[in-house]
Amino acid sequence: MDIERLALVAARRAAAEIEVTARETYRVTRKSTAQDLLTEADLRSESVIMDLLRTARPDDAVLAEESGYQAGRSGVTWIVDPLDGTANFVRSSPHYAVSVAAVSGDHWLAAVIVRPADGQWMATLDGSLDGSFTRSPGPAERHVRVAVALPYGAEELKEAHGILRLVGRRYQVVRTGSAACDLLRVAARTLDAHIAVALPWWD
């Protein structure tokens, strides 16, 4: 299986695991802040992805949100967010997603986002963007919608608010709580842009 297909398979299987967990009773804990949540869905999703990657490509490095960095020797690094938008998942909002990507040096080899709640996905396949979405026509400028991701840190939050004020003077600003879902919506043209401050690699 090539890297692009492996990324898509891994993200889809993880998304299916998240939806299984959503139908169960699961624990919720907190990480760095009261808003930074961790659930069994995050952990089970990451475990599914890690098992697939370790079986298919044991020499690759992996940077995953929950388990951190694991070194490799192939020159390929996988970047994994097992559940982006955990707070939305906990509240049964559909805006959460799985992200799986691979990079070699400065060259991106694959990038996949899958939204478990409805199965929507996008991926770089065979050098182009592919996905399940139907692209809507671009809106008139006065209807432009921009998503903004707000960070947890105080200094970064101050910078984000400055951007928010600037963008909000001209465009409609929205916030979903998932950078991955916002990017999926940009690809489908239901959002026109996504602006983020101090996002980690996996986002």
N, C-alpha and C positions, 0 to 999 in steps of 0.2 A: 504494500500500500504506500503511495507517495505521501509526502508531508501534507499537502493540501487536503487530501482525502482523509488522512488520519486525524487532522485537526477537526474536520467536520464530524466524523464519526465520534470522536471523543466528546465534543460539545453536545451532540445529540443524545448520547447515552447518559451524560451527566444531567442534561435537562430532564430526561425521563426519570432519573433517580430523584431529582428535586420534586417532581410532581407526585411520586410515590410518597415521599416524606410529607408533602403538604396534606395528604389524606390521613396522616397519623397524628398522634400526640407527640410533640417534640419539645425539647428544652431550648430556652433562649438565654444566652449569657451576654455580658458586655465585655468589650476589649478596651480600647484607648479612652473612650468617652461614653457617656450615657446613650449617645446616638449611634455608636459604633457597635452593632450587634453581631452575634455569632450564633448560628443554629446548627442542629444536626444535619440540616440540608446542605449547608456550606461544606461541612466535613465529609459527608457522604459523596457529594458531587466531586470534590477534589480527589477523594480516594479512587473513584471510578476513572477519572482522567489520568491520575498518576499510574494506576495499574496498567492502563492501555499503553501509555507512553513508555513505561519501563519494559513492557513485554515487546513492543514493536521496535523501540529505538533505545536500548539500554545505555548507549554511550553518549546520549544527549544530556545537556544541562537543563534544569527546570527552575524557573522562578515562579512560585505559587504564593498566593496571598496568605494562606493559612499555614503552610509548612515551610515557607521561606525558600532559600536558594540551595539547590543541590548541584554540585559541580559535575561536569561531563568532560569528554575528551574529543568529541566529534567536531566541535566548532559551531554546533547548532544549539540554541537555547530556546526552550519553550516558555511562554509567559501565560500564566493561567489565573483567571479570576473565576472561581467555581460558582459564585453567586453574587452578582453585582446588583445591589438594591435589596439587601437583606431586610431592611426596615419595611420596605414595601411588601416583601414576601410575608413577613410576620403579620402585616395588616390586611393580607389577602388582596392587595392591589396587584394588578398584572404586570407592573413595570419592574421586572427583575429579569436578569439574563445570565447566561454563561458565556465567557469569553476565552478563547484558546487561540494563541498565535505562536509563530516560530520565527526566529531571526538568526541570521548568521552575519556577524559583524554589523555593518550598517545596512544590510540587505534583508528586507522582510520577505520571508518565504511563504507565509500563510497567515491568514487572519479570519477568524470565524466568530460570529455572535449568534446565539440561539436564545429566543425568548420562550421559556417553558410553558407559560400560561396559554399561549395560542399556537406554539410551534413555528412562529415566524423566525426567519433566519436570513443571514447574509454571509457571504464568504468570498475571498479571493480565490477563484478557481481558473486554472489555465490562463493566468495573466489578466483576468478581467473580473469585475464584480458580478456575482450571481446571487440569487436569493429567491425567497418565496413571495416577496412583496410585489404588488402592482404599483408602479410609480404614478403618483398623481401629477397633474400639470402644475407647473410653477405658479405661485400666486402673484398678484399685483404687489408692488413694493409696499404699499400702505398696509398690506396684510401679512408682511413678513413676521415669522415667529422664530424667536431665538431661545434655545435652552441654555441655562447657566447652571453649572455644577458648583456648589458651595463647599469649600473644604472645612475641616474640623479645627485646624489651628487658628489661633487668634490673629497672627500677622497675615496669614494667607486669606483669612476671612475679611480683613480690612481691605486688602487689595481687590478681592472679589466684589465687595460692595461698591468700590469705585467703578469697576467695570460695569456692574449692574446698573448704576445710575446713568452712566454714559450710554449704554445700549438702550436702556428703557426710555430715553428721551425720544427715540425714533421708532423703535420696534416693540412688538408685543413680546414680553419676556415670560417664559414658563420654566418650571422646575419639576422634574419627575422623580429625582433621587436615584437615577441610574444613568451613568454616562453611556453604558453599552446600549441601553434602550434608546437613548437620545440619538446615538449614531445610527442605529437601525432606522429610526424615523427620518433622519436626514437623507439616508439612502433612498427611502421611499418617497421623499419630498413632502412628507406631512409636517416636517420641521425644516427650516431653511438653514440653520446653523447651530452649532454646539460650541459653547465657550466654557473652558474649565481653567481653574487655577490650581497648581500644585497637585495634579493627579499622579498617583503611583503608576508604575509601569503597567501593572495588570489592568488598570482602567483605560 
